[in-house]
Amino acid sequence: MKRAGIIIFAIGLLITVFTGFNYVTKEKIVDLGDIQITADKKHSVDWSPYAGVAVMIVGGVVFLVGRKDS
């Protein structure tokens, strides 16, 4: 359990430091037989740094309360 607490805490730290990411998809604009026109569409996924702090707190609690791994 202590190992799981450390892993959860590390994930929370990453969530706090990196507050989101971006990705790009291709979107078909025109499709006329052999002629196809596509465009790149940017998407963004963002979250609050408070979510990372909450996950770090959960990881700390799991670490402190968890029993020792064998």
N, C-alpha and C positions, 0 to 999 in steps of 0.2 A: 504493500500500500504506500509505503514511503516513496518508492520509485515512481508510482503513478502520480503522487503529489508533486514531485519534482517536474515530471513531464507536463502536467497540467499548468503548473506555475510558469514553465518555459513557454508554453503556447500562449498564455495570457500576456507574457512579456512581449512576444512577437506581435500579438494583436494590438498592444498598446503602442508599440513603435511604428508598425505599419498599419495605418488607419484605413487602408483600402487598396484596391488595385484596379487597373484598367485592362480591357481586352477589346479586340477588334474582330468584327464579323463582316463577311461579304454579303451584300444584299443585291439581288437581281432587280435592276431597274427596268430594262427593256429586254424582251425575248421575242425576236422576230425570226424564227427558224434558226438559220446558222448564225445570225447576228445576235449577240448578247452583250448587254451593257450592265456592268456591275459597279457598285460603289462600296467603299469601306465605311462601316458605321461603327463609331466608337461607343463603348459602353463603360460605365463606371460602377464599381461596387464599393461603397463606403460604409464605415461603422464608426461609432463613437469610441474614443479612447477609454471611456468609462467601462465599456464592455470588457476590455482587456484587464482593467483593474479588478473588475468583479471576478473574472476567471482566475487571476492571480490570487485573490483572497480565497477562492474555493480550493485552489491547489495548496495554499498554505495550510488551510484547515485539514485537508486530506493528509498532508505531510505530518502535521502535529498530532492528529488524532489516530492516524493509521498505525497498525501493528507493524513490527519489524519484519522485513522480508527474510526468508531463509537463505 
